[in-house]
Amino acid sequence: MLINLSKKYIGKVFLIGICGFFMTNLQAQDNKNISLEENSENSVVIEKNIQKFYETGVEKDRLYKKMGRLEKERTDKLLNQYLPKAPTTILDVGGGIGVYSFDLASKGYNVYLIDPVASNIKEAIKFGEQYKENPLQGYIVGDARKIDMSDESVDIVLFMGPLYHLNNSDRKIALLEAYRVLKPGGKIFTVAISRFCPVLGAFVKGQMEDPDFEKEVFNSLTKGQFFYKGGQFFTHWPNELQNEVKEAGFESVSIHAIEGFGYCLHESNWDNENLRQKLLKAIELTETESSVLGISSHMMAIGEKSK
């Protein structure tokens, strides 16, 4: 169900939730109370370990500290470079608390935020209080595998998280859903975790002495999946990501490193302004170089629906 929170909105808002029932009040844009009610009849299916992982708030400030700042800066750079000019309609699927949604809305895009974790949507609504001049068009507690939007209704789909947690068959369903809701000529921007991410992180952070962590590292390399802080994640080789997006029907699919080799560096390289600019330039120059794509913690695939 779509939640429209325009400035003149008054009354109840109903969220399709995960299971059970809850009611809570939040202050909306005109200081009116908005009631968020969860409807168990149309529950969103999400693995309990993933729900718990995000309900801890682990992602709340990750992109604003340490080398998470590099991921945010590079993702913004790629979006700014390859998105069409505003205003166009963007569907941010798996967008969490709306970090990218609100940034894009402030630039004039019409953005709808979808996330399967109800607490993320609640947090996004609170976060939206800072963006009253450029509000989101709607908030949806929903599933990437069954997007609650009409066929050919949006210009851009962002998949900044769904591929992290869906298995192979579910990823195919989700990508086909993205293709369905896109207008002809529309684009998908989808991010995946590299299979190298756990092993590089483990050695950089000194975690390979932990036998449990070692097991997950090698699971990523050999099976394309691992558990981290209780949550299950799926990982890709660069060519796997490209092929999955192509198989959904998208054309002209390009793969871009987000952090590139910067993922392996100490945060002091980011805190130093001079080194930061040199780092960003080096990553940009190598972002599509196939020989080093996999070293990036995250990779972005950009594809287009045929016109």
Backbone torsions as a table, in degrees:
resi	resn	phi	psi	omega
1	MET	NA	139.4	-178.7
2	LEU	-88.1	137.3	178.3
3	ILE	-113.4	115.1	179.7
4	ASN	-100.8	122.7	-177.6
5	LEU	-118.3	58.7	176.8
6	SER	-72.3	167.1	-174.8
7	LYS	-61.5	-27.6	-175.5
8	LYS	-93.5	4.3	-174.9
9	TYR	-66.6	132.6	175.9
10	ILE	-137.0	135.2	174.3
11	GLY	121.8	-156.9	-174.3
12	LYS	-91.6	146.5	174.0
13	VAL	-120.0	132.2	-178.6
14	PHE	-110.3	127.6	178.6
15	LEU	-105.6	134.6	166.9
16	ILE	-74.1	123.3	-172.8
17	GLY	-111.7	-160.0	-172.4
18	ILE	-98.4	-50.8	172.0
19	CYS	-172.0	154.6	179.9
20	GLY	81.1	-157.8	-175.3
21	PHE	-147.6	136.0	172.1
22	PHE	-147.5	160.1	176.9
23	MET	-138.2	131.3	177.5
24	THR	-147.9	152.7	-179.4
25	ASN	-108.1	137.0	175.5
26	LEU	-127.4	152.7	176.1
27	GLN	-82.8	125.7	-178.6
28	ALA	-97.5	-168.5	-166.6
29	GLN	-71.1	-24.7	178.0
30	ASP	-106.7	27.1	-177.3
31	ASN	59.7	24.4	173.8
32	LYS	-92.7	152.4	176.5
33	ASN	-82.6	132.0	174.6
34	ILE	-110.8	126.8	178.7
35	SER	-94.7	130.9	177.7
36	LEU	-106.1	113.1	-177.2
37	GLU	-115.4	132.4	-178.5
38	GLU	-95.4	131.9	-175.7
39	ASN	-106.7	109.8	-176.0
40	SER	-72.9	-16.2	-178.0
41	GLU	-71.0	-25.3	-178.6
42	ASN	-122.7	52.1	-173.2
43	SER	-68.9	146.1	174.0
44	VAL	-86.3	130.7	-179.3
45	VAL	-86.1	120.9	178.9
46	ILE	-145.7	138.4	179.4
47	GLU	-60.4	138.1	-177.3
48	LYS	-60.2	-36.0	-177.9
49	ASN	-67.0	-31.8	178.5
50	ILE	-74.6	-42.0	177.5
51	GLN	-58.2	-46.7	-179.4
52	LYS	-65.2	-37.8	-179.5
53	PHE	-58.2	-47.2	-177.3
54	TYR	-79.9	-26.0	178.1
55	GLU	-69.5	-16.2	176.0
56	THR	-71.9	-14.7	-178.0
57	GLY	80.9	16.5	-176.0
58	VAL	-60.8	-27.5	-177.7
59	GLU	-93.3	-2.3	-170.6
60	LYS	-58.9	-42.8	-177.5
61	ASP	-126.7	13.7	-174.7
62	ARG	-58.5	-36.6	-175.9
63	LEU	-80.6	2.2	-177.6
64	TYR	-116.9	11.2	179.1
65	LYS	-143.5	158.7	-179.9
66	LYS	47.1	-139.7	-176.3
67	MET	-84.2	2.3	169.2
68	GLY	-62.3	-26.6	178.3
69	ARG	-64.7	-33.1	176.7
70	LEU	-66.4	-43.6	177.7
71	GLU	-58.5	-44.7	-179.6
72	LYS	-65.0	-46.5	-178.4
73	GLU	-61.5	-44.0	-177.4
74	ARG	-72.0	-37.0	177.4
75	THR	-64.2	-43.9	176.6
76	ASP	-58.7	-41.7	-178.9
77	LYS	-61.7	-46.0	-179.2
78	LEU	-66.1	-41.2	178.2
79	LEU	-63.8	-45.7	179.4
80	ASN	-61.0	-34.5	-177.0
81	GLN	-76.9	-37.1	-170.3
82	TYR	-111.2	-10.3	175.2
83	LEU	-73.0	145.7	171.7
84	PRO	-67.5	164.9	-179.0
85	LYS	-68.0	147.6	175.4
86	ALA	-71.7	153.5	2.6
87	PRO	-92.3	131.5	168.6
88	THR	-136.3	165.6	-176.7
89	THR	-95.4	125.3	-177.7
90	ILE	-118.1	133.6	173.9
91	LEU	-108.3	112.4	-179.0
92	ASP	-96.9	94.8	-173.6
93	VAL	-92.0	127.2	-175.2
94	GLY	71.9	31.6	-173.6
95	GLY	-82.1	8.6	176.6
96	GLY	59.7	-129.1	-178.8
97	ILE	-87.9	5.8	171.6
98	GLY	93.2	25.3	-178.3
99	VAL	-53.5	-49.3	-179.0
100	TYR	-80.8	-31.8	179.1
101	SER	-57.0	-50.2	-176.7
102	PHE	-69.4	-36.3	176.0
103	ASP	-59.3	-44.6	-177.1
104	LEU	-72.2	-37.1	177.4
105	ALA	-62.2	-36.3	179.8
106	SER	-68.5	-16.1	178.3
107	LYS	-96.4	4.2	174.3
108	GLY	103.2	3.8	177.8
109	TYR	-82.1	150.3	175.4
110	ASN	-92.7	106.5	-168.3
111	VAL	-116.0	132.5	171.8
112	TYR	-111.5	131.5	-179.4
113	LEU	-103.9	128.3	175.9
114	ILE	-122.7	135.9	173.1
115	ASP	-153.8	143.6	-178.2
116	PRO	-78.8	-13.0	-177.5
117	VAL	-97.0	112.1	-175.3
118	ALA	-58.1	-36.6	-179.3
119	SER	-65.3	-30.5	175.8
120	ASN	-65.5	-41.8	179.1
121	ILE	-67.0	-39.2	176.4
122	LYS	-60.6	-43.2	179.4
123	GLU	-65.9	-37.5	179.5
124	ALA	-64.4	-39.2	178.9
125	ILE	-62.8	-41.0	176.1
126	LYS	-65.7	-43.1	178.8
127	PHE	-60.5	-34.5	-178.5
128	GLY	-64.7	-15.1	177.0
129	GLU	-60.1	-23.3	179.4
130	GLN	-81.6	-6.8	-173.5
131	TYR	-125.7	43.4	-176.9
132	LYS	-63.4	-28.6	-179.2
133	GLU	-77.2	-24.2	180.0
134	ASN	-135.6	68.9	-175.1
135	PRO	-73.3	160.5	171.6
136	LEU	-69.6	154.9	178.9
137	GLN	-76.9	-24.2	178.8
138	GLY	-176.2	159.8	177.0
139	TYR	-122.0	134.3	-177.5
140	ILE	-135.0	126.0	167.1
141	VAL	-86.4	107.2	-172.0
142	GLY	-155.2	176.8	-170.9
143	ASP	-115.2	132.9	178.3
144	ALA	-61.4	-22.4	-178.9
145	ARG	-84.2	-9.0	178.5
146	LYS	-150.8	78.0	-173.8
147	ILE	-75.9	127.3	-175.8
148	ASP	-84.3	61.0	176.8
149	MET	-141.2	155.6	-178.5
150	SER	-72.8	160.7	174.9
151	ASP	-58.8	140.3	173.6
152	GLU	49.2	49.4	-174.7
153	SER	-111.4	-10.6	-177.5
154	VAL	-130.3	158.9	-178.2
155	ASP	-90.6	-32.6	-174.3
156	ILE	-137.8	138.2	170.1
157	VAL	-119.1	127.4	172.6
158	LEU	-102.1	125.3	172.5
159	PHE	-115.4	79.7	-176.6
160	MET	-90.3	1.1	-177.9
161	GLY	-150.2	-28.4	-173.9
162	PRO	-55.5	-38.7	-177.3
163	LEU	-69.4	-16.4	178.3
164	TYR	-64.8	-33.8	-166.2
165	HIS	-121.2	1.0	179.9
166	LEU	-102.9	138.8	176.8
167	ASN	-73.4	178.3	-172.0
168	ASN	-56.3	-48.8	-177.9
169	SER	-67.0	-38.1	179.0
170	ASP	-70.9	-32.5	176.6
171	ARG	-63.7	-39.0	178.5
172	LYS	-62.0	-43.4	178.7
173	ILE	-62.3	-45.6	-177.9
174	ALA	-63.4	-43.9	-179.6
175	LEU	-65.7	-35.4	175.9
176	LEU	-67.2	-34.9	175.8
177	GLU	-64.5	-42.3	177.1
178	ALA	-60.3	-42.2	179.1
179	TYR	-62.5	-40.5	-178.3
180	ARG	-61.8	-46.1	-173.9
181	VAL	-79.9	-14.1	179.7
182	LEU	-77.2	142.7	171.8
183	LYS	-71.8	155.7	173.7
184	PRO	-54.3	131.8	-176.8
185	GLY	87.3	-4.9	178.1
186	GLY	-71.7	163.9	-175.4
187	LYS	-123.0	149.3	170.8
188	ILE	-111.1	139.4	173.8
189	PHE	-121.2	105.8	-176.0
190	THR	-123.9	137.5	-174.8
191	VAL	-112.0	140.6	176.5
192	ALA	-131.1	158.2	175.7
193	ILE	-90.3	134.8	178.6
194	SER	-71.6	146.6	176.1
195	ARG	-62.4	-24.5	-179.8
196	PHE	-79.1	-15.2	-172.8
197	CYS	-54.1	-51.6	-178.0
198	PRO	-63.7	-39.8	-176.7
199	VAL	-69.7	-40.7	178.2
200	LEU	-65.1	-45.2	179.2
201	GLY	-62.3	-38.5	-178.2
202	ALA	-64.2	-42.1	-179.9
203	PHE	-73.4	-38.7	179.2
204	VAL	-64.2	-38.5	-175.4
205	LYS	-96.5	3.8	178.0
206	GLY	68.9	36.4	-176.2
207	GLN	-100.3	-3.3	-175.2
208	MET	-73.0	-10.3	175.4
209	GLU	-76.8	-15.8	179.0
210	ASP	-83.5	113.3	-176.3
211	PRO	-60.3	-33.8	178.4
212	ASP	-67.8	-41.5	179.3
213	PHE	-68.8	-37.9	177.6
214	GLU	-58.5	-41.3	178.9
215	LYS	-59.9	-45.2	-178.8
216	GLU	-67.2	-36.0	177.4
217	VAL	-58.1	-47.6	-177.7
218	PHE	-76.1	-24.3	172.4
219	ASN	-64.8	-38.8	177.8
220	SER	-63.4	-44.6	-177.7
221	LEU	-67.7	-37.6	-173.8
222	THR	-98.5	-30.3	-174.9
223	LYS	-116.5	-11.6	-178.9
224	GLY	73.1	30.3	176.6
225	GLN	-156.3	152.3	177.1
226	PHE	-160.1	162.4	175.9
227	PHE	-107.3	137.1	178.9
228	TYR	-139.3	121.3	-178.2
229	LYS	51.7	37.6	176.2
230	GLY	88.3	-12.0	-178.9
231	GLY	-98.5	142.7	179.1
232	GLN	-90.3	131.6	-179.8
233	PHE	-124.0	149.4	175.3
234	PHE	-116.0	142.6	-174.7
235	THR	-124.4	162.1	-174.3
236	HIS	-132.0	148.2	157.1
237	TRP	-78.6	154.8	179.5
238	PRO	-53.8	-43.0	-178.2
239	ASN	-70.2	-28.9	175.6
240	GLU	-63.3	-45.5	179.3
241	LEU	-60.9	-47.9	-179.2
242	GLN	-60.8	-43.7	-178.6
243	ASN	-65.9	-39.0	179.4
244	GLU	-62.5	-41.6	-179.8
245	VAL	-69.4	-39.1	177.4
246	LYS	-64.3	-42.0	-178.2
247	GLU	-63.3	-23.2	176.9
248	ALA	-79.0	-5.8	177.0
249	GLY	110.5	-4.3	-177.3
250	PHE	-75.5	147.6	-178.5
251	GLU	-112.2	166.3	176.5
252	SER	49.2	47.3	-176.3
253	VAL	-79.6	120.9	177.5
254	SER	-115.5	148.5	-179.9
255	ILE	-115.4	131.3	-176.7
256	HIS	-126.7	132.9	172.7
257	ALA	-70.0	137.2	175.8
258	ILE	-88.9	-66.7	179.4
259	GLU	-86.4	-20.7	-175.8
260	GLY	57.1	-145.5	179.8
261	PHE	-70.5	-10.8	-179.6
262	GLY	-62.8	-20.7	179.4
263	TYR	-60.6	-30.1	-175.3
264	CYS	-87.0	-3.9	-172.8
265	LEU	-92.8	156.6	176.8
266	HIS	-72.9	149.8	-176.4
267	GLU	-62.8	-16.6	177.7
268	SER	-61.5	-25.8	177.4
269	ASN	-70.0	-21.4	177.2
270	TRP	-90.5	-35.4	-177.2
271	ASP	-69.0	-25.3	176.9
272	ASN	-85.6	114.1	-175.0
273	GLU	-55.8	-43.8	-178.2
274	ASN	-63.7	-47.1	179.2
275	LEU	-66.9	-35.3	-179.8
276	ARG	-61.2	-45.5	-179.5
277	GLN	-66.2	-36.6	177.5
278	LYS	-68.3	-39.4	178.2
279	LEU	-62.1	-47.6	-179.3
280	LEU	-61.9	-38.9	179.2
281	LYS	-65.6	-42.8	-179.2
282	ALA	-65.5	-39.8	178.9
283	ILE	-66.9	-42.2	179.5
284	GLU	-61.3	-39.4	-178.8
285	LEU	-69.1	-21.7	-176.7
286	THR	-115.6	10.4	-170.5
287	GLU	-64.6	-24.3	178.7
288	THR	-112.0	8.4	-179.9
289	GLU	-72.0	113.5	-172.7
290	SER	-61.1	-30.1	-176.2
291	SER	-70.1	-17.4	-178.9
292	VAL	-126.5	5.3	-177.4
293	LEU	-56.7	-42.9	-173.5
294	GLY	-66.3	-18.7	-179.1
295	ILE	-71.7	-18.4	178.4
296	SER	-70.8	136.5	178.1
297	SER	-60.4	-42.2	178.6
298	HIS	-124.2	146.1	176.7
299	MET	-127.2	143.3	178.4
300	MET	-112.3	128.0	173.4
301	ALA	-102.3	133.8	177.7
302	ILE	-119.7	122.6	-179.6
303	GLY	-135.3	162.2	-176.0
304	GLU	-124.8	139.0	173.4
305	LYS	-79.8	136.7	-177.0
306	SER	-58.6	145.0	-177.2
307	LYS	-83.5	NA	NA
